[in-house]
Amino acid sequence: MPSTLQDIETDGAIAQNDIDSIAGASTGRIEGIEFSGPDPADDALDAFVDLRVHFQDGHVTEATGTRAAIIRNGIWQWRTERVANFEVPELHRDEQASDQLIAATRTLFGNAPVFLAPHSDGTSSVVALNGAPQEGAFRPALISGVASLREGLDAQRAVQAFVAQRGFECTSSGNTVSISDGTTLTLKDGNVTDISGGLSFGDVLADGYLTSKEHQFLFHGYFPNAQIRANLATGRALVVSPGHDTFEVEAQVIATVHENQATWSWADKGLAGAPAAQAAVYLRRFALDNGIPQLLRPQFDASDLNDAIIAAKPVVNMWTHAATQLNQETTGIVLLRGPQLGLPDANQEAISATVADFPSHIDEKRTRDTYARNRKLTTDADGELSV
């Protein structure tokens, strides 16, 4: 039983993310809603509301809803019996209206979408849509849901609630949650870091580390102080480097950076649909298929950017990266591919320099094995690589 408002929000977070994703994909963007229901002065609980929902493509759907609350002068006043059985103070008093109260209302109403119906007196009715919302398949919903959890929510609780809502069972032991469908989740510092059934972030990071490192050695060695002039409309870029002819290569903006926050390009509204952001779209599909939350969280701390870039490289098969200024406030991290950036035949000096050191969080055996395959190297009995 939830004991705080945040518990209630947490219990519906994964399901609501799934329902919103399915609704957006199946019905499209909502342009407007007409409401017909009780007067705001009517204090009836769980009052019935008629709705006409207008979508961007022009079609209109009629539906019904239930009034859960009234917002008057920014203050949330409950109008539903569904709060009665919870010993949560915010459910039994007036509160400042907030997104958290909307999320909690959705949980109370089976995670249904919630709309605000404005009235002529300046108040708004909080209306939960009636009927069972459409749900997506369990695994993709779980994967995208844990990646969507906002900072501060209890990920383990959110998973347990969602699993129960879908009719499965789960057990928790330390930092792992085991679900009766065979899925195991691993948590670290309160976040889900691994979901069994596919490659992990650590796998793709290891797969990218050494091959990326050698490509960056080549890029900075051959083209020092190179400037990247990316064309977002074509997915191409000019590489301008002192002492070299300017040349053109494929270019994909994999992430953007503003101040101390990085955003995957698939989540950056300024890059929506851009030809230069299609690698990021593919990266997201890959992450959803494999269960890699780190590649599905829209924003992340810029201190994690280097590992994120390296992990993306083997997925999209683009091995050189550089930074370019997209506008006055935003830096783009661009993956580049072209014949000028390809590695020459392996030589022992370059191989030795590339494998000279390993960060402690990189799976050394996996990255050596992958690098050996990529560069067609020989591995001796001691694990040393040679041409």
C-alpha positions as CSV (number, residue, x, y, z in Angstrom):
1,M,0.0,0.0,0.0
2,P,1.5,3.4,-0.9
3,S,2.2,5.7,2.0
4,T,3.2,8.9,0.1
5,L,2.1,10.7,-3.0
6,Q,5.3,9.8,-4.6
7,D,4.6,6.2,-4.0
8,I,1.3,6.5,-5.9
9,E,3.1,8.4,-8.7
10,T,5.8,5.7,-8.8
11,D,3.3,2.8,-9.0
12,G,1.8,4.1,-12.2
13,A,4.9,5.5,-13.9
14,I,5.9,2.6,-16.2
15,A,2.3,1.8,-17.2
16,Q,1.6,5.4,-18.0
17,N,4.7,5.8,-20.2
18,D,3.5,2.7,-22.1
19,I,-0.1,3.9,-22.5
20,D,1.1,7.3,-23.7
21,S,3.5,5.8,-26.2
22,I,0.8,3.4,-27.6
23,A,-1.8,6.2,-27.8
24,G,0.6,8.6,-29.6
25,A,1.5,5.9,-32.1
26,S,-2.0,4.7,-32.8
27,T,-4.2,7.9,-32.7
28,G,-1.7,10.7,-33.3
29,R,-1.5,14.1,-31.8
30,I,-4.6,15.6,-30.0
31,E,-5.4,19.1,-31.3
32,G,-8.3,19.9,-28.9
33,I,-11.0,18.4,-26.6
34,E,-14.6,19.5,-26.0
35,F,-16.0,18.7,-22.6
36,S,-19.6,18.5,-21.3
37,G,-20.1,17.8,-17.6
38,P,-21.0,19.2,-14.2
39,D,-20.7,22.8,-13.2
40,P,-17.5,23.6,-11.3
41,A,-19.7,24.6,-8.3
42,D,-21.2,21.1,-8.2
43,D,-19.3,19.1,-5.6
44,A,-20.5,15.7,-6.7
45,L,-17.9,13.0,-6.5
46,D,-16.8,11.0,-9.6
47,A,-19.1,13.1,-11.8
48,F,-19.6,11.8,-15.4
49,V,-18.1,13.9,-18.3
50,D,-18.7,13.6,-22.1
51,L,-15.7,14.3,-24.3
52,R,-15.1,15.0,-28.1
53,V,-11.5,14.5,-28.9
54,H,-10.1,16.2,-32.0
55,F,-7.0,14.8,-33.6
56,Q,-4.4,16.4,-35.8
57,D,-5.4,14.4,-38.9
58,G,-8.9,15.7,-38.6
59,H,-10.8,12.8,-37.1
60,V,-13.0,13.2,-34.0
61,T,-13.6,10.6,-31.3
62,E,-16.4,10.6,-28.7
63,A,-15.5,9.3,-25.2
64,T,-16.5,9.6,-21.6
65,G,-14.6,10.5,-18.5
66,T,-14.8,10.9,-14.7
67,R,-14.1,14.1,-12.9
68,A,-11.4,13.5,-10.3
69,A,-10.7,17.0,-9.1
70,I,-11.2,20.8,-9.6
71,I,-8.4,23.2,-10.0
72,R,-9.4,26.7,-8.7
73,N,-6.9,29.5,-8.6
74,G,-4.1,27.0,-8.9
75,I,-5.3,24.9,-6.0
76,W,-6.2,21.2,-6.5
77,Q,-9.4,20.1,-4.8
78,W,-10.3,16.4,-4.9
79,R,-13.7,15.3,-6.2
80,T,-13.4,11.5,-6.2
81,E,-14.1,8.7,-3.8
82,R,-11.0,6.9,-5.0
83,V,-8.8,8.7,-2.5
84,A,-10.8,7.4,0.5
85,N,-8.8,4.3,1.3
86,F,-5.3,5.9,1.2
87,E,-3.6,7.3,4.3
88,V,-1.8,9.9,2.2
89,P,-2.2,13.5,3.4
90,E,-2.2,15.1,-0.1
91,L,-5.2,13.0,-1.0
92,H,-7.4,14.5,1.8
93,R,-6.6,18.2,1.5
94,D,-6.3,21.0,-1.0
95,E,-2.9,21.2,-2.6
96,Q,-1.1,23.3,-5.2
97,A,-1.8,21.8,-8.6
98,S,1.2,19.9,-10.0
99,D,2.3,17.3,-12.5
100,Q,2.7,14.9,-9.6
101,L,-0.9,15.2,-8.7
102,I,-1.9,14.5,-12.3
103,A,0.3,11.4,-12.4
104,A,-1.1,10.2,-9.1
105,T,-4.6,10.7,-10.4
106,R,-3.8,8.5,-13.4
107,T,-2.6,5.8,-11.0
108,L,-5.8,6.0,-9.1
109,F,-7.8,5.7,-12.3
110,G,-6.0,2.7,-13.7
111,N,-3.3,4.8,-15.4
112,A,-5.9,6.3,-17.8
113,P,-5.0,9.5,-19.6
114,V,-6.1,12.6,-17.8
115,F,-7.2,15.9,-19.3
116,L,-7.8,19.4,-18.0
117,A,-11.2,20.8,-18.9
118,P,-11.3,24.6,-18.6
119,H,-14.4,26.5,-17.5
120,S,-15.5,30.0,-18.1
121,D,-14.9,31.0,-14.5
122,G,-11.2,30.2,-14.8
123,T,-11.4,26.8,-13.0
124,S,-10.5,23.5,-14.6
125,S,-11.9,20.0,-14.1
126,V,-9.4,17.2,-14.0
127,V,-11.0,14.4,-16.1
128,A,-9.8,10.8,-16.3
129,L,-10.7,9.0,-19.5
130,N,-13.1,6.0,-18.9
131,G,-12.4,2.5,-20.2
132,A,-9.3,0.3,-20.3
133,P,-6.4,2.0,-22.1
134,Q,-4.6,0.2,-24.8
135,E,-1.3,-1.4,-23.6
136,G,1.8,-2.5,-25.4
137,A,3.7,-5.7,-25.2
138,F,5.2,-6.4,-21.7
139,R,9.0,-6.4,-22.5
140,P,9.2,-3.2,-24.6
141,A,6.9,-1.5,-22.2
142,L,9.1,-2.5,-19.3
143,I,12.3,-1.4,-21.0
144,S,11.1,2.0,-22.2
145,G,9.3,2.5,-18.9
146,V,12.3,2.1,-16.6
147,A,14.3,4.4,-18.9
148,S,11.5,7.1,-18.6
149,L,11.5,7.2,-14.8
150,R,12.2,10.7,-13.5
151,E,14.9,11.4,-11.1
152,G,14.0,10.5,-7.5
153,L,11.4,7.8,-8.2
154,D,12.1,4.3,-6.7
155,A,12.9,2.2,-9.8
156,Q,12.5,-1.1,-7.9
157,R,9.1,-0.1,-6.6
158,A,8.0,1.1,-10.1
159,V,9.1,-2.3,-11.6
160,Q,7.3,-4.3,-9.0
161,A,4.1,-2.3,-9.5
162,F,4.1,-2.6,-13.2
163,V,4.9,-6.4,-13.1
164,A,1.9,-6.9,-10.7
165,Q,-0.4,-4.8,-13.0
166,R,0.5,-7.0,-15.9
167,G,-0.2,-10.2,-13.9
168,F,3.3,-11.4,-13.4
169,E,5.2,-12.1,-10.2
170,C,8.6,-10.9,-9.2
171,T,11.1,-11.4,-6.4
172,S,13.8,-8.9,-5.3
173,S,17.2,-9.8,-3.9
174,G,19.7,-7.0,-3.2
175,N,20.1,-5.1,-6.5
176,T,18.3,-7.6,-8.7
177,V,14.6,-8.1,-9.5
178,S,13.6,-11.4,-11.1
179,I,10.3,-11.6,-13.0
180,S,8.3,-14.7,-13.5
181,D,8.6,-14.4,-17.3
182,G,12.4,-15.0,-17.0
183,T,13.5,-11.4,-17.1
184,T,16.1,-10.2,-14.6
185,L,16.8,-6.5,-13.9
186,T,19.9,-5.2,-12.3
187,L,20.0,-1.9,-10.4
188,K,22.8,0.4,-9.4
189,D,22.5,3.6,-7.4
190,G,18.7,3.3,-7.7
191,N,18.6,3.1,-11.5
192,V,18.0,0.0,-13.7
193,T,21.3,-0.6,-15.5
194,D,20.7,-4.0,-17.1
195,I,17.7,-6.0,-18.4
196,S,18.4,-9.6,-19.3
197,G,17.5,-11.0,-22.7
198,G,19.9,-8.9,-24.9
199,L,23.2,-7.1,-25.0
200,S,24.0,-4.8,-22.1
201,F,25.4,-1.3,-22.0
202,G,28.7,-2.9,-20.8
203,D,28.7,-5.2,-23.8
204,V,28.4,-2.5,-26.4
205,L,30.8,-0.2,-24.5
206,A,33.4,-3.0,-24.6
207,D,32.6,-3.8,-28.2
208,G,33.3,-0.1,-29.1
209,Y,36.2,0.8,-26.8
210,L,39.4,-0.2,-28.6
211,T,38.2,0.2,-32.2
212,S,36.9,3.7,-31.3
213,K,40.2,4.5,-29.6
214,E,42.3,3.6,-32.7
215,H,40.0,5.6,-35.0
216,Q,40.3,8.7,-32.7
217,F,44.1,8.3,-32.7
218,L,44.0,8.3,-36.5
219,F,41.6,11.2,-36.8
220,H,43.5,13.5,-34.4
221,G,46.9,12.4,-35.8
222,Y,46.0,12.9,-39.4
223,F,43.6,15.9,-39.1
224,P,44.7,17.9,-36.1
225,N,42.4,20.9,-35.2
226,A,39.8,19.7,-37.7
227,Q,36.6,21.7,-37.9
228,I,33.3,19.9,-38.8
229,R,30.7,21.7,-40.8
230,A,27.7,19.5,-40.6
231,N,24.7,19.7,-42.9
232,L,21.7,18.5,-40.9
233,A,19.5,18.4,-44.0
234,T,21.7,15.9,-45.9
235,G,23.5,13.9,-43.2
236,R,26.9,15.0,-44.6
237,A,29.7,17.1,-43.3
238,L,32.8,18.9,-44.5
239,V,36.0,18.2,-42.6
240,V,38.3,21.2,-42.7
241,S,41.8,20.6,-41.4
242,P,44.9,22.9,-41.8
243,G,47.3,21.4,-44.3
244,H,44.7,19.1,-45.9
245,D,42.2,19.4,-48.7
246,T,38.7,19.8,-47.4
247,F,36.7,16.6,-47.8
248,E,33.1,15.4,-47.3
249,V,32.0,12.4,-45.2
250,E,28.8,10.9,-43.9
251,A,27.7,12.7,-40.6
252,Q,25.2,11.7,-37.9
253,V,24.6,13.9,-34.9
254,I,24.3,11.2,-32.2
255,A,23.8,13.6,-29.2
256,T,23.7,17.2,-28.3
257,V,25.1,19.0,-25.3
258,H,23.8,22.1,-23.5
259,E,25.6,23.2,-20.4
260,N,26.1,20.0,-18.4
261,Q,23.3,18.0,-19.9
262,A,23.5,15.6,-22.9
263,T,20.5,14.7,-25.0
264,W,20.3,11.8,-27.5
265,S,19.5,13.2,-30.9
266,W,16.3,11.1,-31.2
267,A,15.0,13.0,-28.2
268,D,16.1,16.5,-29.4
269,K,13.1,18.3,-30.8
270,G,15.4,20.5,-32.9
271,L,16.6,17.4,-34.8
272,A,13.3,15.7,-35.2
273,G,13.2,14.0,-38.6
274,A,16.5,15.4,-39.6
275,P,18.5,13.1,-42.0
276,A,21.5,13.8,-39.8
277,A,19.8,12.2,-36.8
278,Q,18.7,8.9,-38.2
279,A,21.6,6.9,-36.6
280,A,20.3,8.0,-33.2
281,V,16.8,6.7,-34.2
282,Y,18.3,3.3,-35.1
283,L,20.3,3.4,-31.8
284,R,17.0,3.8,-29.9
285,R,15.4,0.9,-31.7
286,F,18.5,-1.3,-30.9
287,A,18.4,-0.3,-27.2
288,L,14.7,-1.1,-27.0
289,D,15.2,-4.5,-28.6
290,N,18.1,-5.4,-26.3
291,G,17.0,-3.7,-23.1
292,I,19.6,-1.0,-22.6
293,P,18.2,1.8,-20.4
294,Q,21.3,3.9,-20.7
295,L,20.6,4.4,-24.4
296,L,16.9,5.1,-23.9
297,R,17.0,7.8,-21.3
298,P,16.5,11.0,-23.3
299,Q,18.8,13.1,-21.2
300,F,21.9,12.2,-19.2
301,D,24.7,13.9,-17.4
302,A,27.4,15.2,-19.8
303,S,30.0,13.5,-17.6
304,D,28.8,10.2,-19.0
305,L,29.0,11.4,-22.6
306,N,32.2,9.7,-23.6
307,D,31.1,6.2,-22.7
308,A,27.7,6.9,-24.4
309,I,29.4,7.8,-27.6
310,I,31.7,4.8,-27.6
311,A,28.7,2.5,-26.9
312,A,26.8,3.9,-29.8
313,K,29.6,3.4,-32.3
314,P,29.5,-0.4,-32.8
315,V,25.7,-0.2,-33.0
316,V,25.6,2.2,-35.9
317,N,29.0,1.2,-37.4
318,M,30.4,4.7,-37.4
319,W,33.8,4.9,-35.5
320,T,35.0,8.5,-35.6
321,H,33.5,11.3,-33.6
322,A,34.0,15.0,-33.3
323,A,32.2,18.0,-31.8
324,T,30.6,20.8,-33.8
325,Q,28.7,23.9,-32.7
326,L,25.1,23.6,-33.8
327,N,24.1,27.0,-32.4
328,Q,25.3,29.5,-29.8
329,E,24.2,27.3,-26.9
330,T,24.3,23.7,-28.3
331,T,27.2,21.5,-29.2
332,G,26.6,18.5,-31.5
333,I,28.5,15.2,-31.1
334,V,28.9,14.0,-34.7
335,L,29.7,10.5,-35.8
336,L,31.7,10.5,-39.1
337,R,32.3,7.9,-41.8
338,G,34.2,8.1,-45.0
339,P,37.2,6.6,-46.8
340,Q,39.5,9.3,-45.5
341,L,38.7,8.1,-41.9
342,G,39.1,4.4,-42.4
343,L,41.9,2.6,-40.6
344,P,44.9,1.4,-42.6
345,D,46.1,-2.2,-42.4
346,A,47.0,-3.0,-38.8
347,N,50.6,-2.6,-37.7
348,Q,52.0,-3.7,-34.4
349,E,53.0,-0.2,-33.2
350,A,49.5,1.1,-33.5
351,I,48.0,-2.0,-32.0
352,S,50.3,-1.8,-29.0
353,A,49.5,1.9,-28.4
354,T,45.7,1.2,-28.7
355,V,45.7,-1.6,-26.1
356,A,48.2,0.1,-23.7
357,D,45.6,0.8,-21.0
358,F,42.1,0.0,-20.0
359,P,39.7,1.9,-17.7
360,S,38.6,-0.3,-14.9
361,H,34.9,-0.3,-15.9
362,I,35.6,-1.7,-19.4
363,D,35.3,-5.5,-19.9
364,E,38.9,-6.1,-21.0
365,K,38.5,-9.6,-22.4
366,R,35.4,-8.7,-24.4
367,T,36.9,-5.5,-25.9
368,R,40.2,-7.3,-26.8
369,D,38.3,-10.1,-28.5
370,T,36.1,-7.7,-30.4
371,Y,39.0,-5.5,-31.4
372,A,40.9,-8.6,-32.6
373,R,38.0,-9.6,-34.8
374,N,37.6,-6.1,-36.2
375,R,41.3,-5.7,-37.0
376,K,41.9,-9.4,-37.9
377,L,44.5,-9.8,-35.2
378,T,46.0,-12.9,-33.6
379,T,45.6,-13.6,-29.9
380,D,48.2,-15.6,-28.2
381,A,47.9,-17.8,-25.1
382,D,48.5,-14.9,-22.8
383,G,45.9,-12.8,-24.5
384,E,48.3,-10.5,-26.3
385,L,47.3,-9.2,-29.7
386,S,49.6,-9.2,-32.7
387,V,49.3,-8.6,-36.4
